[in-house]
């Protein structure tokens, strides 16, 4: 199985379940068979761009979300959180002051 198909399938499955949509209903919404959608969710098959677009609309997600592509802002946020986790707790008050000042710049 291709990694991108596995990622897509897992994302579709998770979003479908969190939206409380049955596989049959989602398949109907995107004009595919429930069997094909099951194969997508299991990572056995990929989808066309047209089906990807329909999945995005039906699940209120972006293609980046469904394909597991982290946007630059997500990567930056993870880097900041990672760096903060490595900072000694005695500096947290100072960091909080700095963050509050940065928030006031907008």
PEWO-V857899 format. One record per backbone hydrogen bond with DSSP energy under -1.0 kcal/mol. CO is the residue of the C=O (numbers start at 0). NH is the residue of the N-H. If there is no record, write none. Layout:
co & nh
CO & NH
CO & NH
This chain:
co & nh
1 & 5
2 & 6
3 & 7
4 & 8
5 & 9
6 & 10
7 & 11
8 & 12
9 & 13
10 & 14
11 & 15
12 & 16
13 & 17
14 & 18
15 & 20
16 & 19
21 & 25
22 & 26
23 & 27
24 & 28
25 & 29
26 & 31
32 & 36
33 & 37
34 & 38
35 & 39
36 & 40
37 & 41
38 & 43
38 & 44
39 & 42
47 & 51
48 & 52
49 & 53
50 & 54
51 & 55
52 & 56
53 & 57
54 & 58
55 & 60
61 & 65
62 & 66
63 & 68
70 & 74
71 & 75
72 & 76
73 & 77
74 & 78
75 & 79
76 & 80
77 & 81
78 & 82
79 & 83
80 & 84
83 & 86
87 & 90
88 & 91
90 & 94
91 & 95
92 & 96
93 & 97
94 & 98
95 & 99
96 & 100
97 & 101
98 & 102
99 & 103
101 & 104
